[in-house]
Every structure is written in C-alpha cells, then in structure tokens.
Amino acid sequence: MMTSQPMPGLVLAAPNSGSGKTTLTAGLLTAFRRRGHVVAPFKAGPDYLDPLLHGAAAGRPSWNLDGWFMDDAGLRDAWVRGGAGANLGLVEGVMGLFDGADPVSFQGSTADLARRLGLPVVLVVDAQNVAGSVAATVLGHATLWPDLQLKGVLFNRVGSEGHYRLLAEAVHAHTDVRPLGFVPPDARWHLPERHLGLHRPHDLPDLEDRLGALADQLEATVDLVAMAKLATRPAPGSPAPITSQTGGDLPVALAQDEAFSFVYADTLDRLSALGVRWVPFSPLRDPLPEGVAGVYLPGGYPELHAEALSLNRAFLDALRERIHTGLPCYAECGGYMILADSLEDAEGRAHPMAGLIPGRVRMTSRLQQFGYKQLRLERDCLLGPAGSEGRGHEFHHSTWEGSLESPAYEATPLRGEGRLEGHAAGNCMASYVHLHFAANPAWAEHWMARMRVWRG
C-alpha cells in the first residue's frame, strides 16, 4: 500500500539522446550514496541496459517507469515498490525530454512521466559547442508545458569554469531554471557502447573506478546539496492493486547470466507476489533445474555467447524435451532465439540451438525492429485466450528466417501495419516482443495459472 509520505525524488532528463544523462545518472547515484542517501534508481521507458548500470551504482535494483505501459496508479505502485527503504528517488529519462510514443500528446515521454508523478526535472544539456544560445534550449523545455516542473539544469562536456559562467549567466538572465553545475569531458568516466546500448556492468571490470572518478568530479563542480533539495514527493494517489499469494510455492527456472539479463524488476517482484519462487540458473553453464513448474528465458545477448550456449547440449536437449512434454516456457527475444534450430552470429558462424521451433536466427548489423507494439494473441496460449490484447516493446538486431507455423501475436506498431510474430504452441510462448506485465497483468496471472495446472 502507498504510505502517506512516499519517497521524494527527481527526474534527470535531456533535450536529446547522447547528452550523457545515463553516465551522469550513474555518477549521481554514486555521489549521493557516498553522502549517506539510500537512493532508489528508476529508468523512464522500456530500456534494460541502463537499469543494470543504475543497479551497480546504487547497490539495489532499478525499476522501469513507462507512461505508455502504465496508468497513473501503476506508476505510483512502481514508485512505492521500487523505492522501498530508500529516502531519495532518481529517475533517468528516456531519449529527449518530450520524446515518447506520440509527438503531439508526448505520451510515454519523460515529460509525461514527470508531470503524471508530479516530480521536478533537472535538464542535462550537452554544452560542448554552445554558450548564450543555451538559454533558448532551457527556456523552450521549461515553458512548452507550463505545469512541468523544470527546476534545474546541469551542463555536460563543459570546456572550463569560464565556459560554465557564460552558460549560467545566460540561463539566469532568461529563465527561472537554476544552474546546478557542470561536468567537463573526461575519458576516465566514458562508458563504451555496443549494439542495443551500453556495455553491461560485468563487462566493465573498472566500472567502480570510472564511477568513483565521476563522483569526485560531481562533488567538485555540481551543487549536490541544492540538487537533492529540489526533490519532491510524488503526487498523491492510490497504487494499482496486485493479487498477492502467501509464500513462493511455485518454483520457476529463471535464466540469468551474461547471455540473459533483460528482465524488469517489476516482473520478478510481480510474479513473486503471485506465488513464484525464482530458481536462477545459467544456460551457459548449468543444466535445466529439476522440479520446476516452468521456465522463463528473458532477453539478453545470446549472440555474444552462441558457441558456449551451443556446447551446453545437456541444457538445450533437456529444454527441448521437457517443453515437448508440456513444461510451461515463456521466452522473450534472446530466449526465443535459442529455441530455434540455429543461431548465426555476427561473423556468419552458425551454432546449433535447442531446435524446438523450426527456423534459424541470423544476426545483422542494424536494428530490425524497434518500438512499442499493440499485441493481439493469435490463439489460446500460455498468456491468455485468442483475441486477448496487450502491449509490448521490440528491439533487436537479428532476424528470424523460417515459416511461422504457429504465430503467437499480431504485433502492430504505433504507426504502420501489423505482422504475425513469434510462436505459441501448447505451453510454450516465445517471441521477439518484451512484455511489461504492469500493462498486461491478466497475462501474468494466466501464465501462473497454466503452471499451477501443469504442476498439479
């Protein structure tokens, strides 16, 4: 239940992607944690990689807040559950402040999220090639929605203290937004990227040193005290109710390692409330756990570990055989890919996979699908009855080559034509689509019911 005094927080946004807000969010989490705050990290939108970085910096899971997936009650619920035990919430925005599912209503944008929760915004501006003109950028973002609380601005990639003074003077003269400080460009805290986004924390053995160096810089050139004082408690309201069962009596195998890590904190928490007891294992090294009522294969980077996955025949063969006998299996994106006959990596090498679904997966050099999808179930399946509607998100560099003998969804982008997607047969549900069960709570409950029936 929502308490009368929920945790205060603020939103870190930017005019556009590439402004450095992800790196600065991780640095701020580190710096505030040093100062004794218990900081709860959040990510606007459906991203998986940024929350992994947040978690490493904050020492606790990062929760996604998505204004397209969630209604107001769902947003408040995630704020409360994700912020349990914390005294400050820090939300990293997605893309530009007003970029979202709709360019007119701004639904699903960081601004939409901040306004619906009633949280103040600090704007991160890449200032490496600008001086006085920055006032127009800040003024426009502050006044486009008059009831949006854009309270502060943080300048990134600033060349010198003199450069910062020019920026601060311009903002002071032409806006009511408070300059909070600056960060210079420095390779010491640069975080490398790969396809789909930043490297995962365990791929960066020197991550602690990088974030420590950035936190040192933030202590020196950013007014962290003033920034923390901007935080306010979210707008009052009731959280969304979640059906809860006592005790985790339903053991479910959860793929969790370097190859499979794209899973929402909300999903793990929500299904635990429905009675799941997670049984983590590594498809790269372990056999499929015995005695489970189902298996969840989330997304990740199986293509980077295709050879090791292919060599773990004990796991792949058992997975195929047990799904054939009815073990409920839900697989998203990377999990879907390993159910194919083979996975061809970026170098063109084909690796045998589970062979449960006829077809092969081939990696490409560019995004094949990206964005929100309206979903309609094509048949009665693990998640619900035929015709049931939901929402999801897709982003992947691979293509599925082969006929879709038993498609799971008709997946329709927000603009454009729908297409058949995935595989649904018996108790196996697999596709490229990622689900957030705050948008599809009935599907989560149907999945749990299927596992209980199978186990019984």
C-alpha positions, -999 to +999 in steps of 0.1 A: +000+000+000+011+036-006+022+054+025+011+089+033+047+101+028+062+084-003+099+089-010+108+123-026+125+122-060+135+140-092+139+133-129+171+136-149+162+145-185+179+158-216+170+176-248+181+146-269+198+112-267+236+113-264+236+142-239+253+120-213+224+115-189+230+078-184+266+083-173+257+113-151+228+093-135+252+066-125+277+092-112+250+110-092+238+077-077+273+070-066+278+105-052+245+106-033+252+072-020+285+084-007+267+112+011+246+087+031+215+087+009+197+055+002+189+062-034+163+042-054+171+043-092+145+043-119+145+044-157+119+060-179+108+038-207+113+002-216+152+000-215+170-029-199+207-019-201+206+015-183+189-001-152+218-026-149+242+003-147+219+020-122+219-011-100+256-013-100+259+023-089+231+023-064+235-011-049+199-020-055+177-029-085+165-001-108+128-001-118+113+010-151+086+037-152+068+037-185+040+060-192+028+040-222+028+007-204+015+020-171-015+041-160-012+066-131-019+040-105+007+017-120+033+044-120+027+052-083+028+015-075+062+010-091+075+041-074+065+027-040+076-009-046+109+002-063+116+028-037+110+006-006+136+015+021+150+045+002+150+082+011+156+096-024+144+085-059+164+094-091+147+088-124+168+087-156+147+099-186+145+083-220+157+100-252+148+137-253+125+152-226+094+152-249+102+121-270+078+092-265+050+072-281+033+103-295+050+136-307+019+157-300+005+144-267+040+133-256+025+102-241+052+078-229+078+106-227+100+117-198+079+149-195+047+129-194+061+107-166+074+136-146+041+155-149+019+125-140+040+117-109+044+154-100+082+152-099+107+180-107+130+178-136+167+186-139+178+190-176+212+177-187+225+198-216+255+189-238+272+223-238+304+215-257+295+237-286+272+264-272+272+294-249+245+321-247+222+301-270+218+275-243+192+299-227+168+292-256+172+255-252+164+256-215+136+282-219+119+261-245+120+230-225+108+248-194+078+266-210+065+241-236+044+225-208+038+253-182+029+228-155+061+208-160+084+215-131+118+220-148+137+233-118+174+228-126+200+224-154+232+205-153+258+212-181+278+183-195+310+184-215+319+220-204+353+232-215+363+253-185+349+272-155+348+303-177+326+284-202+303+274-173+300+310-162+288+320-196+262+292-197+250+300-161+247+338-168+226+331-199+202+308-181+200+331-151+191+361-173+165+345-194+149+317-174+137+307-139+157+275-141+186+271-116+221+262-129+234+234-107+269+230-120+289+213-148+309+183-158+339+185-181+346+159-208+370+132-195+378+097-208+381+084-172+343+081-169+334+073-205+313+042-208+316+022-240+286+011-260+277-019-282+246-028-302+214-021-282+232+003-258+259+005-231+280-025-221+266-043-191+283-036-157+300-070-156+317-063-189+335-033-174+359-046-147+369-010-140+334+004-136+338+012-099+369+033-107+351+051-135+321+059-114+343+069-085+362+094-107+329+108-119+315+111-084+347+130-074+341+154-102+305+159-093+315+167-057+338+194-070+316+211-097+280+203-090+258+216-061+246+182-049+230+197-018+209+221-039+200+193-063+188+170-035+167+198-021+148+200-054+134+165-049+097+165-040+073+137-031+051+124-059+015+134-064-009+117-040-030+087-052-036+050-048-013+024-063-025-003-086-036-034-066-017-066-072-032-100-065-009-115-038-004-150-026+014-160+006+047-179+001+065-187-031+051-222-037+057-222-075+093-228-084+102-213-118+136-216-135+150-182-144+178-179-170+202-153-155+238-149-166+260-129-191+237-140-220+203-135-203+198-104-182+169-083-198+142-087-172+122-060-154+125-057-116+087-052-117+083-086-134+103-105-108+085-087-080+050-090-095+053-127-102+068-133-068+036-117-054+016-142-074+035-171-058+066-177-079+098-188-062+126-180-087+152-206-093+181-188-111+204-208-134+229-201-162+221-216-196+258-211-204+270-235-177+241-252-159+216-279-167+179-271-167+168-271-130+148-301-119+114-300-102+103-266-116+068-257-127+080-236-156+109-218-172+114-181-181+140-173-207+144-135-209+163-114-234+199-105-235+229-112-257+229-149-266+246-140-299+277-130-280+278-164-263+264-186-290+292-211-291+291-216-253+253-220-254+255-245-283+280-266-264+257-269-234+238-297-250+226-310-216+206-278-211+194-274-247+183-310-251+166-311-218+148-278-226+135-292-259+124-325-244+107-310-214+088-284-234+077-312-257+062-329-226+044-298-216+067-278-193+054-242-195+080-219-211+079-182-217+107-168-238+114-132-249+138-121-277+171-137-267+152-166-251+132-170-283+164-171-303+178-201-285+147-221-292+154-220-330+173-247-349+204-225-351+218-190-343+241-174-368+264-149-351+277-116-365+307-134-381+284-156-400+290-188-379+260-210-373+256-226-339+230-253-332+204-244-306+175-262-290+157-270-323+123-266-307+109-241-332+117-247-369+138-218-383+171-201-378+182-167-363+207-145-381+224-115-367+225-083-387+244-050-384+213-028-377+181-027-358+154-048-374+126-038-351+123-010-326+094+005-307+061-001-289+037-027-302+000-033-298-005-070-294-033-095-301-030-132-292-035-153-323-046-184-304-053-197-269-019-199-253+003-196-221-007-160-217-044-160-224-072-167-248-072-160-285-080-123-293-067-110-259-050-077-264-019-063-247+012-041-251+049-048-257+081-035-270+106-048-296+143-040-302+167-065-318+194-068-344+185-103-355+160-117-380+140-149-378+143-170-410+117-196-415+080-200-416+059-191-386+039-223-382+021-212-350+024-174-345+019-160-311+008-124-318-004-100-344+021-072-334+012-037-347+035-007-343+021+026-333+024+037-369+023+011-396+009-023-405+007-053-381+025-085-387+024-120-373+052-127-347+066-154-325+055-189-316+027-203-294+021-240-291+010-260-261+026-244-230+054-227-250+051-190-257+081-173-274+086-142-294+108-111-300+084-090-280+093-079-245+063-076-221+059-053-191+033-070-170+020-038-155+004-033-189-007-069-191-015-081-155-041-107-167-014-123-189+009-127-159-020-143-139-029-167-168+008-177-171+008-185-134-024-205-136-011-226-165+020-235-144-002-245-115-024-267-136+006-284-152+023-289-119-009-303-104 
